[in-house]
């Protein structure tokens, strides 16, 4: 009630955890989102993003922007936060403790294959679709992103793309095609040799080489218990 008139929503720190028989076990550090001076699209990026469930929004503004997009099944909280941030100022409520707990389950992966709670193909494609929508046809340069924010986007873009490359090559190609609407020169953010290789051989080939480079390490990791 005491927020300035231009504030349309407030957000607070949050943290992931397990909750077993009344006992909380933290699985991540405390997340302290900070949207001050940042483009609304950053409400979709990284684990440092504000969560709609970890805050409050003005009912009048939420109604004015059309409320939640009920067609979404994963990114609905982030998507509505982007629209709120476009409608006015979102304000941080500082706290040394999480004001929202994100519960995880030990017996089921949150994102992954068909056995996970959410399938990575739907999550990754949903993310890039919302990123393109939030950009409103503008490129990175036109969005006025800081160097750090741009790096955060590219890192997350690489991670989702890499996951798709290993599981669903057709979805990977669609993903990269959409991502290039706001960065025509999109390349894997890491490792650096893949970034450089992408300029000459294309994103998909560079990702394939990067995957091959990781194969020996993966084999050694699996053999480590037997060799010790």
N, C-alpha and C positions, 0 to 999 in steps of 0.2 A: 504494500500500500504506500510505502514511502519512496518508491522508485520515481525518478524524474519522468515527466510526461512522454519523452521521446523513447523511453525504454519499453520495448514490447515483450521482452522475456528476460528472465534471469536463469543462470545455470550455476552448478556447484561441482565440487570434486566428487569423483566416484572411484570405485575399486572393484576388481573381480575377486571372487572367492568361491570356496566350497563351503557348504553348510551341511554338517553331519550331526544329527542328533543334538541340535542346539549349539554346536560348536562351529565357529567361523575360522576357516583357514585361508589366509590371503594367497592368491595365485599371481598377483601383479603388484607393482608399486602403486601408490596413490596417484591417480590421474588428476592433474590440475589444468583443466582447459583454460585457454586464454585467447579470446577472439578480438581483443582490443586492436583496432586499426587493420584488421584482416578482412579479406574478401569473403562474402557469404559462402562461397564454394568450399572454404576450408572447414565448414561444419560437417563435411563428408570425409575428411581426410585423417588418417592415422588413428592410433589409440588415444591421442590427445584431444580428440574431438569432443565437443559438448554433447551430452545426451539429453534429449527432450525429457525423459523420465527423471532426470536429475535436476530438474528446475521447475519453473512456473512460467506460464505465458499469459498475457492479458487476454481475457475471453473475447473482448471486442476485436482485437487484432486477429486472433485465431479464427474467429467467425468471418472476418473480412477477407482473409486469404483463402477461405474455403475449407478450413480444417484439415484433417488427415486425408491423404490419398489412400482410400481403402482398397485400391487395386494392388497395392504393394504388400509383400509378405516378408520383407527383411529390412529394407532401408527406410521404412515409413517414418521413424523418429528423426533420422538425419535429414530426410527430404523436407519435412515440415519445418525443421529448424533453419534450413537454408532459406525457405520462403519467409519465415519470421525475420531473419537477419536482413533480408532485402526490404522488409517493410519498416524497419526501425532499428534501434540500437538494442543489442543483447548485452547484458551486464553480468559480470562475474560476482558471485557471492563467495568470498574467500573463507576457507576453513582448513584447519590442520587435520581434520578427520573426514572420511568420506560421508557425504550426505545421501548417497545412493549406493547400494550394493548390487553388483551384477553376478547372479549366481550361476556357477558352472556345475556340470555333473561329471563325476569321475568315470562313470561307466559308458559315456557316450561323447564322442567328439562334437564340438560345436559346429565346425565347418569342415567338410571333407568329402568323402565318397558317399555312396548311397546309404551307408549305415550311420552317417553323421546326422545331427539334427537338421542341418542345412547343407544342401549340395553346393559344392564350390562353383559349378558352372552357373547356377542361378544367382549365387551371391556375386560373383565377379562380373557377369554381364549386367546384373542389376546395378552394381556400383558404377560401371562406366556409363551406363545409360543415364543415371542421375547426375554424373559429372558433366556430361555433354549438355544435359538439360539445364543445369545450374549455370553453365558457361554462356548460355543463350547465344550460341553462334560465334562467340568471341575466342580469340587465341589466348595463350598464356600472356603474351605481351600486352594484349588489349585489356586483360583483367587486372593489370597493375600489381601482379604478385611480387612479393619479396623473393630474393634468391632462396632463402630458407624454405618458404612455403612452396616454391616451385620444386625444390629438391624433395620435399616431403611427398608431393603429388607423384613425382616420377618414381620414387621408391615404392610407394604403394601400387602404382601402376605396374611396375616390374614384378612385384610379388604376386599379384593376382594373375598377370600374364604368364608368369613362369608356372604357376599352379595349373592353369588351363592348358599350357603347352604339353604338360606331362599327362593330362587326363582326357582332353577333348580338343583335338587339333582344329576341328572345324570351328568350334566356339572361340578358340584362340585367335583365329584369323578374323573373325567378326569383331572380337574385342579390340584388336590392334587397329582395324579399320575405323572403328568409332573413336578410339583414342586420338587418332591422327586428325580429327576434326578440330581439336584445340592445340595440337602440336604436330604439324606436318612432318617434322624431323624426329619424331619419337624414336627412341632407342633404349635398350635395357640400361638401367641406371648403374648396374653392377653385374659382374666384375668389369673393370675398366676395359679389358681387351674386347669384351662383347660389345661395349658401347662403341668402340672404334670400328670393330668388324662390321657392325650394323650399317655403317655409312657406305660400305662397299658391297656387302653381300645381302643386305636386307635384315630386318628384325628377326624373321623366323629362322634363317640360317644361323645368325649370331646366337640365338637362343639355343639352337641345337648344339652348337660347338660348346657353349657354356655348360650344357647338360653333360656332354661327354667329359668335360674337364672335371666335373664333380663325381663321375662314376667311380674312379679309383678310390677316392676318399670314402665313398659310401660302402664299397666292398670291404675296405680295411676296418671301418667302424663295425660292420657286422661280424668280422672275423676276430675282432679284438678280444672278446671273452675267451675264445678258444686258444688264442695265442698267449694269453697272460698266465 
